Amino acid sequence: MTSIDPSWTVSSRQALLFMQLADSLGVPRETLIADCDLDPMWLENPDIRIPVAAIYKLARRLAELSNNEDIGLLVGRVSYLNLVSLILYLPRICDNLRQWLNMMPSVMEMQGDIGESIVIREGESIRTQWNPLLNNEESGRYFADMILSSSVCLLQSVCIHPVTIEKAYFSYPEPQNIELHRTLFGENLFFEQAFSGLYFNIEALDYPLVKPLDSAALNLHDNILASVDKDSGDGFLRQMRRSIVKALPSGAMSIDSVADELSISRRTLQRRLAERNTHFLNEVQDLRSAIATRLLKDQQMGITEIAFLLGYADSSSFSTAFKSWHGCSPKDYAQQLEESV
């Protein structure tokens, strides 16, 4: 049986999500902090990493104190609303659900070392599957429920046409009360399966996305495009940079993927960059640096979300890169900006 690796960490915002739910369920935060040996400092900064063992303990204790095994389903809805900045931004760079789903595994990686989300075609259906690092006996059902609950909220909100959940699988035994499951996922519920996941029709992949008219989303998009287009009267460089920005959040951006997006060969892309006295890695790093500083000034997103948009696996990797560019961490940079105002 797999046990918790002491090196596993999770974003502290996960603890904040459970604390927000605790407030609504009437469970005192002070009790949870004491019972779960939580450092109160963890709850003051949503961008630090905390031991994954702490978040598992917090989930179990909240379920016990609230006498509610559905806390994962509920916290998934809280998680969905706390992703609103990304929810509003991603449709600006994605045209349909297919492109948007390519971003989702990276979004789920932001949660920390609790598992991975994968998307699989199965006949005429698409399956979004959650693979936890620990089985239900070790972790409880809470995180599988959280991922599926937030996923269904996302699927039902991003497309112009409704995405109907055909069926939902759960890797744990059927609970005594499944009313909340039915409300969230419909009537086709299957328990004690080999995995937890959601099924929907493959036709939905081509559904167009809602393009938010929200001023904050437009401002965020404009800020990023300003970073892309600055000092560039060169149409090729502008197009290439926009392709890089579009691909970064998937975590799978490469010179080959960008060349494919531009409908040219890798060699042609390299040659055109050489003609402009630059090369691909320089362009990527310059873009990341420019976008990072703009988003930190804008203060619409936290460090974790900025790391995701720039294609980093976690905020720690982003912080290391940012320090190499600017000589300080993103947090210190943001603090300096606040003090200068």
Solvent accessible surface area in square Angstrom, and as a share of the most:
residue,aa,sasa,rsa
1,M,162,0.72
2,T,74,0.43
3,S,77,0.50
4,I,50,0.25
5,D,57,0.29
6,P,129,0.81
7,S,82,0.53
8,W,45,0.16
9,T,41,0.24
10,V,0,0.00
11,S,1,0.01
12,S,0,0.00
13,R,40,0.15
14,Q,5,0.02
15,A,0,0.00
16,L,44,0.22
17,L,9,0.04
18,F,0,0.00
19,M,0,0.00
20,Q,91,0.41
21,L,10,0.05
22,A,0,0.00
23,D,76,0.40
24,S,86,0.55
25,L,62,0.31
26,G,63,0.61
27,V,10,0.05
28,P,76,0.48
29,R,82,0.30
30,E,128,0.58
31,T,48,0.28
32,L,0,0.00
33,I,37,0.19
34,A,71,0.55
35,D,54,0.28
36,C,4,0.02
37,D,109,0.57
38,L,10,0.05
39,D,58,0.30
40,P,75,0.47
41,M,123,0.55
42,W,49,0.17
43,L,28,0.14
44,E,121,0.54
45,N,30,0.15
46,P,47,0.30
47,D,25,0.13
48,I,55,0.28
49,R,69,0.25
50,I,1,0.01
51,P,58,0.36
52,V,1,0.00
53,A,47,0.36
54,A,12,0.09
55,I,0,0.00
56,Y,2,0.01
57,K,80,0.34
58,L,0,0.00
59,A,0,0.00
60,R,91,0.33
61,R,74,0.27
62,L,0,0.00
63,A,2,0.01
64,E,112,0.50
65,L,67,0.33
66,S,27,0.18
67,N,143,0.73
68,N,40,0.20
69,E,91,0.41
70,D,26,0.13
71,I,0,0.00
72,G,0,0.00
73,L,0,0.00
74,L,45,0.22
75,V,0,0.00
76,G,0,0.00
77,R,113,0.41
78,V,24,0.14
79,S,4,0.03
80,Y,39,0.15
81,L,119,0.59
82,N,68,0.35
83,L,15,0.08
84,V,71,0.41
85,S,29,0.19
86,L,4,0.02
87,I,23,0.12
88,L,42,0.21
89,Y,2,0.01
90,L,3,0.01
91,P,3,0.02
92,R,62,0.23
93,I,18,0.09
94,C,1,0.00
95,D,82,0.43
96,N,33,0.17
97,L,0,0.00
98,R,110,0.40
99,Q,54,0.24
100,W,4,0.02
101,L,9,0.04
102,N,92,0.47
103,M,10,0.04
104,M,14,0.06
105,P,45,0.28
106,S,16,0.10
107,V,4,0.02
108,M,6,0.03
109,E,89,0.40
110,M,18,0.08
111,Q,7,0.03
112,G,7,0.07
113,D,50,0.26
114,I,1,0.01
115,G,11,0.11
116,E,92,0.41
117,S,12,0.08
118,I,53,0.27
119,V,56,0.32
120,I,57,0.29
121,R,155,0.56
122,E,75,0.34
123,G,57,0.54
124,E,116,0.52
125,S,19,0.12
126,I,7,0.04
127,R,30,0.11
128,T,15,0.09
129,Q,21,0.09
130,W,2,0.01
131,N,43,0.22
132,P,60,0.38
133,L,72,0.36
134,L,2,0.01
135,N,69,0.35
136,N,38,0.20
137,E,141,0.63
138,E,53,0.24
139,S,5,0.03
140,G,19,0.18
141,R,23,0.09
142,Y,14,0.05
143,F,5,0.02
144,A,9,0.07
145,D,0,0.00
146,M,1,0.00
147,I,4,0.02
148,L,4,0.02
149,S,0,0.00
150,S,3,0.02
151,S,16,0.11
152,V,2,0.01
153,C,13,0.08
154,L,6,0.03
155,L,4,0.02
156,Q,104,0.46
157,S,44,0.28
158,V,4,0.02
159,C,11,0.06
160,I,104,0.53
161,H,90,0.40
162,P,112,0.70
163,V,6,0.03
164,T,101,0.59
165,I,19,0.10
166,E,58,0.26
167,K,58,0.25
168,A,0,0.00
169,Y,37,0.14
170,F,1,0.00
171,S,36,0.23
172,Y,9,0.03
173,P,90,0.56
174,E,105,0.47
175,P,27,0.17
176,Q,193,0.86
177,N,95,0.49
178,I,17,0.09
179,E,101,0.45
180,L,46,0.23
181,H,0,0.00
182,R,90,0.33
183,T,108,0.63
184,L,17,0.08
185,F,6,0.03
186,G,30,0.29
187,E,129,0.58
188,N,82,0.42
189,L,23,0.12
190,F,87,0.36
191,F,24,0.10
192,E,127,0.57
193,Q,58,0.26
194,A,104,0.80
195,F,35,0.14
196,S,3,0.02
197,G,0,0.00
198,L,1,0.00
199,Y,6,0.02
200,F,0,0.00
201,N,59,0.30
202,I,27,0.14
203,E,121,0.54
204,A,4,0.03
205,L,15,0.07
206,D,90,0.47
207,Y,55,0.21
208,P,56,0.35
209,L,3,0.02
210,V,65,0.37
211,K,82,0.35
212,P,18,0.11
213,L,157,0.78
214,D,63,0.33
215,S,87,0.56
216,A,43,0.33
217,A,1,0.01
218,L,60,0.30
219,N,68,0.35
220,L,1,0.01
221,H,27,0.12
222,D,84,0.44
223,N,23,0.12
224,I,3,0.02
225,L,37,0.18
226,A,36,0.28
227,S,3,0.02
228,V,0,0.00
229,D,38,0.20
230,K,104,0.44
231,D,145,0.75
232,S,16,0.10
233,G,84,0.81
234,D,40,0.21
235,G,40,0.38
236,F,26,0.11
237,L,21,0.10
238,R,79,0.29
239,Q,104,0.46
240,M,0,0.00
241,R,39,0.14
242,R,102,0.37
243,S,11,0.07
244,I,0,0.00
245,V,11,0.06
246,K,59,0.25
247,A,26,0.20
248,L,2,0.01
249,P,2,0.01
250,S,31,0.20
251,G,53,0.51
252,A,76,0.59
253,M,37,0.16
254,S,46,0.30
255,I,21,0.10
256,D,65,0.34
257,S,42,0.27
258,V,1,0.01
259,A,2,0.02
260,D,108,0.56
261,E,98,0.44
262,L,20,0.10
263,S,101,0.65
264,I,37,0.19
265,S,61,0.39
266,R,113,0.41
267,R,198,0.72
268,T,30,0.17
269,L,0,0.00
270,Q,81,0.36
271,R,123,0.45
272,R,81,0.30
273,L,1,0.01
274,A,67,0.52
275,E,109,0.49
276,R,81,0.29
277,N,145,0.74
278,T,25,0.15
279,H,98,0.44
280,F,16,0.07
281,L,124,0.62
282,N,71,0.37
283,E,10,0.05
284,V,5,0.03
285,Q,66,0.29
286,D,93,0.48
287,L,7,0.03
288,R,36,0.13
289,S,20,0.13
290,A,17,0.13
291,I,3,0.02
292,A,0,0.00
293,T,19,0.11
294,R,93,0.34
295,L,2,0.01
296,L,9,0.05
297,K,118,0.50
298,D,38,0.20
299,Q,107,0.48
300,Q,55,0.24
301,M,16,0.07
302,G,26,0.25
303,I,24,0.12
304,T,8,0.05
305,E,11,0.05
306,I,0,0.00
307,A,1,0.01
308,F,4,0.02
309,L,7,0.04
310,L,1,0.01
311,G,21,0.20
312,Y,35,0.13
313,A,69,0.53
314,D,45,0.23
315,S,8,0.05
316,S,67,0.43
317,S,48,0.31
318,F,0,0.00
319,S,32,0.21
320,T,96,0.56
321,A,16,0.13
322,F,0,0.00
323,K,120,0.51
324,S,92,0.59
325,W,61,0.21
326,H,73,0.32
327,G,60,0.58
328,C,20,0.12
329,S,31,0.20
330,P,1,0.00
331,K,106,0.45
332,D,63,0.33
333,Y,35,0.13
334,A,21,0.16
335,Q,90,0.40
336,Q,96,0.43
337,L,41,0.21
338,E,103,0.46
339,E,138,0.62
340,S,90,0.58
341,V,163,0.94
